[in-house]
Amino acid sequence: MAPIFILVESDMSRTARKNGFFVDCEGRGTFGCLFSLALLLGGVFAGTKMFPPYYSAFSFETDLKTEISRAGAHFYDDERTVREILDLAKRNEVTLEPDDVKLQHVAGQLHVTVDWAVPVDFVLFEHTFSFNAKASSYMGTL
């Protein structure tokens, strides 16, 4: 019965190689598997580092548009508008200075541009992501 077992084993290894299920039955395909796993884990790590700043920026820009509409409708002065934007940034975990907020009054409209940067520390290097949020509103109520 021993010769049948050897024959079956050798047929299985040829079949596995022919169909491409395994690179090699001796474990030589392990490097590719580990490399793919390392790439996947690296992508997940990078995503967990990059997601919070992008989510905060998106949330801040959405709230900024609402706040500027309110500021235009209620005729807020520039100081109050900047103060409201800085409070809004703090709620959205965005670090801003008053110099990062630029206000312009053009033809009955209030235009606001906010520029900021967020440094993200990856293990091997640090990268700074730059963000820009714009909003505008007509002055006065309809």
WOCOR-V984927 format. One record per residue. N is the residue number from 1. RES is the residue in one small letter. SS is DSSP state (2 for helix, 1 for strand, 0 for the rest). D_LAST is the distance of its C-alpha to the last C-alpha in Angstrom with 2 decimals. Layout:
n->N res->RES ss->SS d_last->D_LAST
n->N res->RES ss->SS d_last->D_LAST
//
This chain:
n->1 res->m ss->0 d_last->94.13
n->2 res->a ss->2 d_last->93.10
n->3 res->p ss->2 d_last->93.21
n->4 res->i ss->2 d_last->90.74
n->5 res->f ss->2 d_last->88.22
n->6 res->i ss->2 d_last->88.44
n->7 res->l ss->2 d_last->88.09
n->8 res->v ss->2 d_last->84.97
n->9 res->e ss->2 d_last->83.40
n->10 res->s ss->2 d_last->84.07
n->11 res->d ss->2 d_last->82.64
n->12 res->m ss->2 d_last->79.43
n->13 res->s ss->2 d_last->78.94
n->14 res->r ss->2 d_last->79.47
n->15 res->t ss->2 d_last->77.04
n->16 res->a ss->2 d_last->74.40
n->17 res->r ss->2 d_last->74.74
n->18 res->k ss->2 d_last->74.74
n->19 res->n ss->2 d_last->71.58
n->20 res->g ss->0 d_last->69.73
n->21 res->f ss->0 d_last->68.94
n->22 res->f ss->0 d_last->70.44
n->23 res->v ss->0 d_last->70.95
n->24 res->d ss->0 d_last->74.18
n->25 res->c ss->0 d_last->75.82
n->26 res->e ss->0 d_last->76.97
n->27 res->g ss->0 d_last->73.54
n->28 res->r ss->0 d_last->72.74
n->29 res->g ss->0 d_last->69.27
n->30 res->t ss->2 d_last->68.29
n->31 res->f ss->2 d_last->67.06
n->32 res->g ss->2 d_last->64.45
n->33 res->c ss->2 d_last->63.28
n->34 res->l ss->2 d_last->63.01
n->35 res->f ss->2 d_last->61.24
n->36 res->s ss->2 d_last->58.65
n->37 res->l ss->2 d_last->58.20
n->38 res->a ss->2 d_last->57.76
n->39 res->l ss->2 d_last->55.09
n->40 res->l ss->2 d_last->53.25
n->41 res->l ss->2 d_last->53.42
n->42 res->g ss->2 d_last->52.32
n->43 res->g ss->2 d_last->49.27
n->44 res->v ss->2 d_last->48.36
n->45 res->f ss->2 d_last->48.88
n->46 res->a ss->2 d_last->46.72
n->47 res->g ss->2 d_last->43.97
n->48 res->t ss->2 d_last->44.03
n->49 res->k ss->2 d_last->43.75
n->50 res->m ss->2 d_last->40.94
n->51 res->f ss->2 d_last->38.71
n->52 res->p ss->2 d_last->37.41
n->53 res->p ss->2 d_last->36.00
n->54 res->y ss->2 d_last->34.29
n->55 res->y ss->2 d_last->32.84
n->56 res->s ss->2 d_last->31.59
n->57 res->a ss->2 d_last->30.02
n->58 res->f ss->2 d_last->28.26
n->59 res->s ss->2 d_last->27.02
n->60 res->f ss->2 d_last->25.92
n->61 res->e ss->2 d_last->23.96
n->62 res->t ss->2 d_last->22.10
n->63 res->d ss->2 d_last->21.34
n->64 res->l ss->2 d_last->20.45
n->65 res->k ss->2 d_last->17.59
n->66 res->t ss->2 d_last->16.19
n->67 res->e ss->2 d_last->16.93
n->68 res->i ss->2 d_last->15.39
n->69 res->s ss->2 d_last->12.01
n->70 res->r ss->2 d_last->12.45
n->71 res->a ss->2 d_last->13.82
n->72 res->g ss->2 d_last->11.05
n->73 res->a ss->2 d_last->8.42
n->74 res->h ss->0 d_last->11.25
n->75 res->f ss->0 d_last->12.71
n->76 res->y ss->0 d_last->16.01
n->77 res->d ss->0 d_last->18.92
n->78 res->d ss->2 d_last->21.05
n->79 res->e ss->2 d_last->23.79
n->80 res->r ss->2 d_last->21.76
n->81 res->t ss->2 d_last->20.08
n->82 res->v ss->2 d_last->23.62
n->83 res->r ss->2 d_last->25.00
n->84 res->e ss->2 d_last->22.52
n->85 res->i ss->2 d_last->23.39
n->86 res->l ss->2 d_last->27.08
n->87 res->d ss->2 d_last->26.87
n->88 res->l ss->2 d_last->25.22
n->89 res->a ss->2 d_last->28.06
n->90 res->k ss->2 d_last->30.62
n->91 res->r ss->2 d_last->29.44
n->92 res->n ss->0 d_last->29.74
n->93 res->e ss->0 d_last->33.11
n->94 res->v ss->0 d_last->32.15
n->95 res->t ss->0 d_last->34.00
n->96 res->l ss->0 d_last->31.91
n->97 res->e ss->0 d_last->32.61
n->98 res->p ss->2 d_last->30.10
n->99 res->d ss->2 d_last->31.39
n->100 res->d ss->2 d_last->30.29
n->101 res->v ss->1 d_last->26.56
n->102 res->k ss->1 d_last->25.34
n->103 res->l ss->1 d_last->22.02
n->104 res->q ss->1 d_last->20.94
n->105 res->h ss->1 d_last->18.25
n->106 res->v ss->1 d_last->18.13
n->107 res->a ss->0 d_last->16.09
n->108 res->g ss->0 d_last->12.92
n->109 res->q ss->1 d_last->13.44
n->110 res->l ss->1 d_last->15.34
n->111 res->h ss->1 d_last->18.28
n->112 res->v ss->1 d_last->20.62
n->113 res->t ss->1 d_last->24.08
n->114 res->v ss->1 d_last->26.49
n->115 res->d ss->1 d_last->30.14
n->116 res->w ss->1 d_last->32.85
n->117 res->a ss->1 d_last->36.22
n->118 res->v ss->1 d_last->38.05
n->119 res->p ss->1 d_last->41.87
n->120 res->v ss->1 d_last->43.39
n->121 res->d ss->1 d_last->47.07
n->122 res->f ss->0 d_last->49.08
n->123 res->v ss->0 d_last->52.72
n->124 res->l ss->0 d_last->54.15
n->125 res->f ss->0 d_last->51.38
n->126 res->e ss->1 d_last->47.98
n->127 res->h ss->1 d_last->45.01
n->128 res->t ss->1 d_last->41.75
n->129 res->f ss->1 d_last->38.62
n->130 res->s ss->1 d_last->35.79
n->131 res->f ss->1 d_last->32.16
n->132 res->n ss->1 d_last->29.00
n->133 res->a ss->1 d_last->25.43
n->134 res->k ss->1 d_last->22.41
n->135 res->a ss->1 d_last->18.69
n->136 res->s ss->1 d_last->15.72
n->137 res->s ss->1 d_last->12.05
n->138 res->y ss->1 d_last->9.52
n->139 res->m ss->0 d_last->9.48
n->140 res->g ss->0 d_last->6.79
n->141 res->t ss->0 d_last->3.77
n->142 res->l ss->0 d_last->0.00
//
